[in-house]
Amino acid sequence: MLAILSARTAALAHNTVMTARQTVVHAAGVLRHSLFGEEYPPYGHQLQLAGDFAPAPAAPAGPGLLEALSRPWVLFAVPKKKVSRPMRRNRIVHKQLQKITNVEDCPSCGSPRLLQNLCRNCRTIVTADGQLHPASKLPYIPEIDNAKRQQQ
């Protein structure tokens, strides 16, 4: 059977210009048709007649690894070449940490702090309207209360 398959594929490849992948796909189709006929995958062993009350046959176990690897139509996706170092670096540029640009000096104590966040030293916040609000006037924040207790 393989001789017939290879002869058909060789004749087709000789008559028309085919790539290697097209040749393998065509060979797999010819082999599949010669093994199973028109119905693929073979569902015939799983069907029963309506009046048949015999238990259904157990589903066959999946094919083993060696059997699956021996089939010509099982193709594996592999990279065509090794990814170069510049391409790897180019891909991971976006994964690096970005610079913080929203840092300003606290108007009450002068230490650096993030915009619209509490100052770590004096625990005040500047709102969008430019007013200072001490932490005691803000809603309950457990970290601030714990820091006050530790200072006392």
C-alpha positions as CSV (number, residue, x, y, z in Angstrom):
1,M,0.0,0.0,0.0
2,L,2.8,2.4,0.8
3,A,4.4,1.7,-2.6
4,I,1.1,2.7,-4.3
5,L,0.9,5.8,-2.0
6,S,4.5,6.8,-2.8
7,A,4.0,6.2,-6.5
8,R,0.9,8.3,-6.6
9,T,2.5,11.1,-4.6
10,A,5.7,11.0,-6.7
11,A,3.7,11.1,-9.9
12,L,1.7,14.1,-8.7
13,A,4.8,15.8,-7.4
14,H,6.6,15.2,-10.7
15,N,3.7,16.5,-12.8
16,T,3.0,19.7,-10.8
17,V,5.3,21.8,-8.7
18,M,4.4,21.1,-5.0
19,T,6.0,22.2,-1.8
20,A,7.1,19.6,0.7
21,R,4.2,20.4,3.0
22,Q,1.7,20.1,0.1
23,T,3.2,16.7,-0.7
24,V,2.9,15.4,2.9
25,V,-0.7,16.7,3.2
26,H,-1.6,15.1,-0.1
27,A,0.0,11.8,0.9
28,A,-1.9,11.9,4.3
29,G,-5.2,12.4,2.4
30,V,-4.5,9.5,0.0
31,L,-3.5,7.2,2.9
32,R,-6.5,8.3,5.0
33,H,-8.8,7.6,2.0
34,S,-7.2,4.2,1.3
35,L,-7.5,3.1,5.0
36,F,-10.9,4.4,6.0
37,G,-12.7,5.0,2.7
38,E,-15.2,7.9,2.6
39,E,-15.9,8.1,6.3
40,Y,-13.2,9.6,8.4
41,P,-12.9,9.4,11.3
42,P,-14.4,5.9,11.4
43,Y,-17.6,6.2,13.5
44,G,-19.1,2.9,12.4
45,H,-18.0,0.9,15.4
46,Q,-19.6,3.4,17.8
47,L,-23.1,3.4,16.3
48,Q,-25.9,1.0,17.2
49,L,-29.3,0.2,15.8
50,A,-32.3,1.6,17.6
51,G,-33.7,-1.9,18.6
52,D,-30.3,-3.3,19.8
53,F,-30.3,-3.5,23.6
54,A,-26.8,-4.9,23.8
55,P,-24.4,-2.8,25.8
56,A,-22.3,-0.5,23.6
57,P,-18.7,-1.6,23.0
58,A,-16.2,0.1,25.2
59,A,-14.6,3.1,23.6
60,P,-11.1,2.1,22.4
61,A,-8.3,3.6,24.3
62,G,-6.5,6.5,22.6
63,P,-3.6,5.6,20.4
64,G,-0.2,5.3,22.0
65,L,2.5,7.8,21.5
66,L,4.6,5.6,19.1
67,E,1.5,4.8,17.0
68,A,0.6,8.5,16.8
69,L,4.2,9.5,15.9
70,S,4.3,6.8,13.1
71,R,1.4,8.4,11.2
72,P,2.6,10.6,8.4
73,W,-0.1,13.2,8.8
74,V,0.9,14.1,12.3
75,L,2.8,17.3,11.8
76,F,4.6,19.2,14.6
77,A,5.0,23.0,14.8
78,V,8.6,23.8,15.4
79,P,10.4,27.2,15.0
80,K,12.2,27.7,11.7
81,K,15.3,29.2,13.3
82,K,16.6,30.4,16.7
83,V,15.3,33.8,17.8
84,S,18.2,36.2,17.8
85,R,19.2,38.2,20.9
86,P,18.2,41.6,19.4
87,M,14.7,40.2,18.6
88,R,14.4,38.9,22.2
89,R,15.5,42.2,23.6
90,N,13.0,44.0,21.4
91,R,10.2,41.8,22.6
92,I,10.9,42.4,26.3
93,V,11.3,46.2,26.2
94,H,7.7,46.7,27.2
95,K,8.0,44.4,30.2
96,Q,10.5,46.7,31.9
97,L,9.6,49.1,34.6
98,Q,8.5,52.5,33.4
99,K,9.9,55.8,34.9
100,I,7.6,57.6,37.4
101,T,6.8,61.1,36.2
102,N,4.1,62.1,38.7
103,V,6.5,62.9,41.6
104,E,6.3,66.4,43.2
105,D,7.6,68.0,46.4
106,C,5.1,68.1,49.3
107,P,4.0,71.7,49.9
108,S,3.9,71.4,53.6
109,C,7.2,69.5,54.4
110,G,9.1,69.5,51.1
111,S,9.7,65.7,50.8
112,P,9.1,64.0,47.5
113,R,5.6,62.3,47.1
114,L,3.4,61.0,44.4
115,L,0.7,63.3,43.1
116,Q,-2.7,63.0,44.9
117,N,-1.3,60.7,47.5
118,L,-0.5,61.1,51.2
119,C,2.9,62.4,52.1
120,R,4.8,59.8,54.0
121,N,6.4,62.3,56.4
122,C,3.6,64.8,57.3
123,R,0.6,62.7,56.2
124,T,-1.1,65.5,54.3
125,I,-2.7,65.4,50.9
126,V,-3.2,68.1,48.3
127,T,-6.5,67.9,46.5
128,A,-7.2,69.0,42.9
129,D,-8.3,72.5,44.2
130,G,-4.8,73.0,45.8
131,Q,-5.9,72.8,49.5
132,L,-3.9,70.9,52.1
133,H,-5.8,68.3,54.1
134,P,-4.2,66.7,57.2
135,A,-4.7,62.9,57.6
136,S,-6.8,63.4,60.7
137,K,-9.6,65.0,58.5
138,L,-9.4,62.2,55.9
139,P,-11.4,58.9,56.1
140,Y,-10.0,56.1,58.3
141,I,-6.7,54.7,56.9
142,P,-5.3,51.9,59.1
143,E,-1.6,52.4,58.2
144,I,-1.7,56.0,59.4
145,D,-3.3,55.1,62.7
146,N,-0.7,52.3,63.3
147,A,2.1,54.8,62.6
148,K,0.7,57.3,65.1
149,R,0.4,54.7,67.8
150,Q,4.0,53.6,67.2
151,Q,5.3,57.1,67.5
152,Q,3.6,57.6,70.9
